[in-house]
Amino acid sequence: MVKVTILTTKSCPYCPSAKKLWQDIRKGRKFEYEEVDALSEKGQELVARHGIMSVPTTLIDGKVMFTGVPDKNKAVAAVSK
């Protein structure tokens, strides 16, 4: 099963839109979904491992796929494979 991880922060003005997009996409598809605060211990590990420079960043199956709010069609395609 595909796993989507989205890194966000509370102060990010774009993160709520990215979260809503992924939550909407989940309504019609099955995939694992996790939201991680980029400032948490787990978030900092992901930031360091992947060289993440901004949020929101979406990882799919452990690979950075989108930075910023993804295009819905591209996001759907990424989890439909």
N, C-alpha and C positions, 0 to 999 in steps of 0.2 A: 504494500500500500504506500502511496506517495505521502511524504511528510513535508508540510509547509511550516516553516518557522519564520516569524516576523519579529524583527528587532525594532523596538520603539523606545521613546522616552516620554515622560509626562509633559515636558515643556514643548515638544515638537508640534507645530501647527498642522502638519500634514499626516501625522500618525493616525489620528482618529479616522480620516478618510480611507487610509490603507486598511485599517482594522475592519471597517465597515464593508469594504469591498470583499475582503476574504471571508468575512462572516456571511455575506450574501451568496458568495460562490459556494460555500459549504452547504447551503440549503438544498442544492440540487446534485451534489456530488459527494462521494465518500473519499476522504483523505484525512490523515492525521493533521492536527492544527495546534500550534503552540505560539503564544505571544510571550516574548522575553524582553524585559527591560534591559536596554543596552548598558545601563549603569550598574546592574546587578552583577554578582560574581559570575554567574553563567553567561550573562551578556558580555561581560568583559573578556571572557575566554573566547567567545565567538568573534568578537571584534578583533582580538589579537590574531586568532587563527586565520581569519579571512581578510584581514587588512581593511575592515569596514571603516569608512570615513564619514558616513552620514546615515541618518534614519529618516523614514523607515527603510529598512533593507529586508528583502524577502529571500530566504534560502529555501530551496526545494531539494529534498534528499541530500542536504548538507552542502549544496553548492549555491553561491550567490547568483540569483536569477534576476532580481529587480532591485533597483535603488529608486526611492521615491514611490509615489502611488502608481502601481502598475496599470497598464491598459487592460481593461476587463477581458477583452477577447484573447490577448496574449496570456493573461493569467489563467483563464479557463483552459486554453490549449496546453499550458504547462502542466496542469494537474490531470488532464484527460488522457495522457499518454499511457 
